[in-house]
Amino acid sequence: MIKEIKADELDTGKFIEEKAKMIREQTGDNIAINALSGGVDSATVTMLGHKAIGRRLRTVFIQNGLMREGEPEMVKSYFNELGIDIEIVDAREEFINALKGITDPEEKREAITRTFYKDVFGRIVKESKAKCLLQGTILTDVDETVAGIKRQHNVFAQLGIDPQETFGYQIIEPLIELRKEGVRMVGKALGLPSELFNRIPFPGPALAARIIGEVTAGRLETVRKATTVVERMLCDRGAFQYMAILHEDRVTGMRNGQRDFGQQIEVRCWDSVDARTASPTNLPFDLLTKLAASIIEEVPGVVSVTYNIATKPPSTIEAV
């Protein structure tokens, strides 16, 4: 049982010193490695790892082809300004191939997990001779996996999986007692800019978690463009998280007076504190109509836009 450190009980200075010491003890004199996605959790654990062991931590950004527009370059730029070098590894082809033909949500998550940890990252770890992987798993990831709500890509011990035996390296999880609010506090205390520690959450499977049905290069481009529109237009609403979901079935629409079979985008926008429960943000209807018009105008092939108004539970924040 993991003992939660609640945000109102968190002493960030003490937490950082204790976890930095833990990282130093578990890595010893060895090289450690971590994957930076640009999300709050991975950004915070990157800063914590570099505070603990400095240049003995190798930080890589896996370009899996599932990220938001310009994400690798933006994340690298932020961390270069903080004096931390980021290595971008192009693995787009491996991830797209691993997802080919898969439509089941859990199978998609399993394919991404396997490709990341065993194939792509396993190869990088082996080449680097690193003994440890530093990872930004948080308590909500564990809760949802153990409860069977959805298998989070970064949870192993609670499922009886030994990473050392399965993948060949040890995993260190210094943030596992925290939820998102606490992680933001630690990230801020470590010196992350607000553009990083205040970013909205982004799923481990990235945009693959926002495509219902098969993940293809074309469908990724559709949801990526829709995501850009949604994030641009909802960034000032004070919401916990907001996103675009690409549905599987083509729907009937009209364009230039002719029938047009096109794609459907579902917009989700959530109010929440810790992601355990959430309610849809009460967005003004005129904003929703402008948002729909912008998506249809800027994303080729989209003819329908909907807004999700179900709460969590029974819904979940991400669709897949």
C-alpha positions in Angstrom: 0.0 0.0 0.0 1.4 3.4 -1.0 0.9 6.1 1.6 -0.3 9.3 -0.1 1.3 12.6 0.6 -1.5 15.1 0.1 -0.8 18.5 -1.4 -1.8 20.4 1.8 0.6 18.2 3.8 3.5 18.5 1.3 6.7 20.1 2.4 8.4 20.5 -1.0 11.9 21.3 0.3 11.9 18.2 2.5 10.4 16.0 -0.2 12.9 17.1 -2.8 15.9 16.4 -0.4 14.5 13.0 0.6 13.8 11.9 -2.9 17.2 13.2 -4.2 18.9 11.2 -1.5 16.8 8.1 -2.5 17.8 8.5 -6.1 21.5 8.8 -5.2 21.3 5.7 -3.0 19.5 3.6 -5.6 21.7 4.6 -8.5 25.0 4.4 -6.7 27.8 5.4 -9.0 25.9 4.1 -12.1 24.4 5.9 -15.0 20.6 6.4 -14.8 18.3 7.2 -17.7 14.9 8.8 -18.0 12.4 9.6 -20.7 11.0 13.1 -20.9 7.6 13.5 -22.6 7.1 17.2 -21.7 4.2 16.5 -19.3 4.2 17.7 -15.7 5.2 14.4 -14.2 8.1 13.6 -16.5 9.4 17.2 -16.4 9.4 17.2 -12.6 11.1 13.9 -12.3 13.7 15.1 -14.8 14.5 18.1 -12.7 14.6 16.0 -9.6 16.9 13.4 -11.2 19.4 16.1 -12.4 19.4 17.7 -9.0 20.2 14.3 -7.4 22.9 12.9 -9.8 23.6 15.7 -12.3 25.2 14.5 -15.6 24.9 10.8 -14.5 21.3 11.1 -15.6 20.8 10.8 -19.4 17.5 12.3 -20.5 15.9 11.3 -23.8 12.8 12.4 -25.6 11.3 9.5 -27.5 9.7 10.9 -30.7 7.0 8.2 -31.1 4.9 10.1 -33.6 2.1 10.3 -31.1 2.9 13.7 -29.7 1.4 17.2 -30.1 2.6 19.5 -32.9 6.2 20.7 -32.3 6.4 19.0 -28.9 10.0 17.6 -29.1 11.5 20.9 -30.2 9.5 22.9 -27.6 10.5 20.6 -24.7 14.1 20.5 -25.7 14.2 24.3 -25.9 12.8 24.7 -22.4 15.3 22.3 -20.8 18.2 23.6 -22.7 17.4 27.0 -21.1 17.6 25.2 -17.7 21.0 23.8 -18.6 19.8 20.2 -19.2 20.6 18.5 -22.5 17.8 16.5 -24.1 18.5 13.8 -26.6 15.7 13.3 -29.2 15.3 9.7 -30.4 13.2 9.1 -33.5 11.1 5.9 -33.0 8.0 6.9 -35.0 8.1 4.0 -37.4 8.4 1.4 -34.6 5.3 2.8 -32.7 3.2 3.1 -35.8 4.1 -0.5 -36.9 3.3 -1.7 -33.3 -0.2 -0.2 -33.4 -1.1 -1.4 -36.9 -4.5 -3.1 -37.0 -5.2 -2.7 -33.3 -8.5 -1.2 -32.2 -9.0 -2.5 -28.7 -8.1 0.2 -26.1 -6.2 -2.1 -23.7 -4.4 -3.8 -26.6 -3.3 -0.4 -27.8 -2.0 0.6 -24.4 -0.2 -2.8 -24.1 1.4 -2.3 -27.6 2.7 1.1 -26.6 4.0 -0.1 -23.3 5.8 -3.1 -24.9 7.3 -1.0 -27.7 8.5 1.7 -25.3 9.9 -0.3 -22.5 11.1 -3.5 -24.2 12.0 -2.4 -27.7 12.8 1.3 -28.0 13.8 2.1 -24.4 15.2 -1.3 -23.7 17.6 -0.8 -26.6 18.6 2.6 -25.4 19.2 1.4 -21.8 21.3 -1.5 -23.0 23.5 0.7 -25.2 23.9 3.3 -22.4 24.7 0.6 -19.8 22.3 2.4 -17.4 21.1 0.2 -14.5 18.1 2.4 -13.5 15.2 4.1 -15.2 13.9 7.2 -13.4 10.1 7.5 -14.0 7.4 10.0 -13.1 4.6 7.5 -12.0 2.1 9.2 -9.7 -0.5 7.7 -7.4 -3.4 8.3 -9.7 -1.7 6.1 -12.3 -1.5 3.3 -9.8 -5.0 3.7 -8.5 -6.6 3.5 -12.0 -4.5 0.5 -13.0 -5.1 -1.5 -9.8 -8.8 -0.7 -9.9 -8.9 -2.1 -13.5 -10.2 1.2 -14.9 -7.4 1.4 -17.4 -3.9 0.0 -17.6 -1.6 3.0 -17.3 1.6 2.5 -19.3 4.0 3.1 -16.4 2.6 0.8 -13.6 4.4 -2.5 -13.1 5.0 -3.6 -9.4 1.4 -3.4 -8.5 0.6 -5.8 -11.3 3.3 -8.3 -10.2 5.6 -7.3 -13.0 9.3 -7.2 -12.2 10.9 -4.6 -14.5 14.4 -6.0 -13.8 13.3 -9.4 -15.0 11.0 -8.3 -17.8 13.0 -5.4 -19.3 16.5 -5.7 -17.8 16.6 -2.6 -15.6 15.4 -1.2 -12.3 12.7 1.5 -12.2 12.8 4.3 -9.6 9.6 6.2 -9.0 10.1 9.2 -6.6 6.7 10.8 -7.3 4.6 7.8 -6.6 3.2 9.1 -3.3 1.9 12.3 -5.0 -1.1 13.3 -7.1 -1.0 16.0 -9.8 -1.4 19.0 -7.6 1.5 17.9 -5.4 3.7 17.2 -8.5 3.0 20.7 -9.7 4.2 22.1 -6.4 7.4 20.0 -6.5 8.1 21.1 -10.1 7.7 24.7 -9.2 10.0 24.3 -6.2 12.6 22.7 -8.5 12.7 25.7 -10.8 10.5 24.5 -13.7 8.9 27.4 -15.6 5.2 27.8 -15.2 4.8 26.8 -18.9 5.9 23.3 -17.8 4.6 22.8 -14.2 1.2 24.3 -15.0 0.7 22.3 -18.3 -2.5 20.4 -18.6 -2.1 16.6 -18.1 -1.2 14.6 -21.2 -1.6 10.8 -21.3 1.3 8.4 -21.5 0.0 6.8 -24.7 -0.2 10.4 -26.0 -2.6 11.0 -28.9 -3.1 7.3 -29.3 -5.4 7.7 -26.2 -7.5 10.1 -28.2 -8.2 8.0 -31.2 -11.1 5.6 -31.1 -10.2 2.7 -33.3 -7.0 2.1 -35.2 -4.1 4.5 -34.9 -2.7 5.4 -38.3 -0.4 8.3 -39.5 -3.4 10.0 -41.2 -5.7 9.7 -38.2 -2.9 11.0 -35.9 -2.5 14.0 -38.1 -6.3 14.7 -37.8 -6.3 14.5 -34.0 -3.0 16.4 -33.8 -4.5 19.4 -35.7 -7.7 19.3 -33.7 -5.7 19.2 -30.5 -3.9 22.4 -31.5 -7.2 24.2 -32.1 -8.7 23.0 -28.8 -5.6 23.9 -26.7 -5.4 27.3 -28.3 -9.0 28.2 -27.7 -9.5 26.7 -24.2 -6.2 27.5 -22.6 -7.6 30.5 -20.7 -10.6 28.8 -19.2 -8.9 27.6 -16.0 -9.9 24.0 -16.7 -8.0 21.0 -15.4 -7.7 19.4 -18.8 -9.1 19.7 -22.4 -8.7 17.6 -25.5 -9.9 16.5 -28.9 -11.0 12.9 -29.4 -11.2 11.4 -32.9 -14.2 9.0 -33.4 -14.0 5.9 -35.4 -17.1 5.9 -37.7 -17.3 8.4 -40.6 -20.4 10.5 -40.3 -22.7 12.2 -42.9 -22.1 15.9 -43.4 -22.6 18.5 -46.1 -20.0 20.7 -47.9 -20.6 23.1 -50.7 -24.2 21.7 -51.1 -23.0 18.1 -51.5 -23.1 15.2 -49.1 -19.7 14.7 -47.5 -18.8 11.6 -45.4 -16.3 12.9 -42.9 -14.7 12.6 -39.4 -16.2 13.4 -36.0 -14.2 15.2 -33.3 -15.4 15.1 -29.7 -14.2 17.9 -27.4 -13.7 17.2 -23.7 -13.0 19.9 -21.1 -12.8 19.0 -17.4 -12.9 20.7 -14.0 -11.0 18.5 -11.5 -8.4 18.7 -8.7 -6.7 15.3 -8.8 -8.3 13.5 -11.8 -10.1 10.9 -9.6 -13.3 12.7 -10.2 -14.1 15.4 -12.8 -17.0 17.3 -14.2 -17.4 18.9 -17.7 -16.5 22.6 -17.7 -19.5 24.8 -18.3 -18.3 26.5 -21.4 -20.4 29.3 -23.0 -22.3 28.1 -26.0 -20.9 30.8 -28.2 -17.4 29.6 -27.4 -18.4 26.0 -28.3 -19.8 27.2 -31.7 -16.6 29.1 -32.4 -14.5 26.1 -31.4 -16.5 23.8 -33.7 -16.2 26.2 -36.6 -12.5 26.5 -36.1 -12.0 22.8 -36.0 -14.0 22.2 -39.1 -12.2 25.0 -40.9 -8.7 24.0 -39.8 -8.8 20.2 -39.8 -9.4 18.6 -43.2 -12.1 16.0 -43.3 -13.9 16.9 -40.1 -17.7 17.5 -40.6 -19.0 17.1 -37.0 -17.9 18.4 -33.6 -19.5 17.3 -30.3 -19.0 18.3 -26.6 -18.9 15.7 -23.9 -21.1 16.5 -20.9 -20.8 13.3 -18.8 -19.0 13.3 -15.5 -16.2 11.1 -14.2 -17.4 8.6 -13.1 -19.0 7.0 -15.2 -16.8 8.6 -17.9 -13.1 8.9 -17.7 -11.0 11.9 -18.6 -9.3 10.3 -21.6 -11.4 8.3 -24.1 -9.1 5.3 -24.5 
